[in-house]
């Protein structure tokens, strides 16, 4: 089990620690609902240092990224980031990721912790032109400082105007007395804020300075359980649940990051899917009766015939109702469709809704 640079602090704070993607991670501190509300209404801090970071550089870096990802990285200016995914050769997804353009020939790829080795090998396998690849995953820490008060709470730590960093933009500069920090407006909670990357040796300093600066704003540490409820209320996919090696970006509703203006792995098959349609789609649904949908619960029609499966589900703290994501047969995917979730042999009614579930 790997530790992050901040694991001793989480233990000292009394966090409930669990194994996650090979790391010893804080799942909660005071409780999921309280932590969820802290981020929705104030400011909270996640240690997400388990995420992977790859630096791709040199004259062939962009070409490599273009071949292994679905989005068009050629549109990125320096200081911009984009959400993307890496398709495999059989119609599924190797991983979803964020691509940052650092300078003319340097890109940072941020990947899921559980997929670091798999992603590295996949990209290396396609690196036929000799792009320079560096795996920085074990050297860097990452804090997600999230919530509507994040910018105001953190502004005293930097000369960079945090309010001016637009969504999916980033700045590199001095933050909390640490130089060369990446400050990125790419959070996964839907409540504003940013993510801060620094070297491991500076992680404790960063943590303590962030909590000193945020004290007057009620800042709190937040665990991975609340991160999951926050992202689900936004309808954001979680790799391993909603997308995996067998789900295509078209089925998963990720057509918006799948650009057929370039050639990439399996692009012809995915283009055919987009043009001809798919037999199942990922949808968001809200229960119209009491109940909590869970991962792998069956989705059925009114007659009890299986039409799909729940990939993510929870009792949404901000909404007070059961919500979920799941794949259903395409004829049941339209907004307003009535579907049923099998919960302990009961068919609990639900309705397909437009994402996100949580609207500010």
Buried (B, 14 or more C-beta within 10 A) or exposed (E): EBBBBBBEBBEEEEBEBBEBBEBBBBBBBBEBBBBBBBBBBBBBBBBBBBBBBBBBBBEBBBBBBBBBBBBBBEEBEEBBBBBBBBBBEEBBBBBBBBBBBBEEBBBBBBBBBBBBEBBBEBBEEBBEEEBBBEBBBEEBBBBBBBBBBBBBBBBEBBEBEBEEBEEBBBBBEBBBEBEEBBBBBBBBBBBBBBBBBBBBEBBBEBBEBBBEBBEEBBBBBBBBBBBBBBBBBBBBBBBBBBBBBEBBBBBBBBBEBBBBEBEBBBBEBBEEBBEEEBEBBBBBBBBBBEBBBBBEBBBBBEEEEEBBBBBBBBBBBBBEBBBBBBBBBBEBBEEEBEBBBBBEEEBBBBBBBEBBBBEE
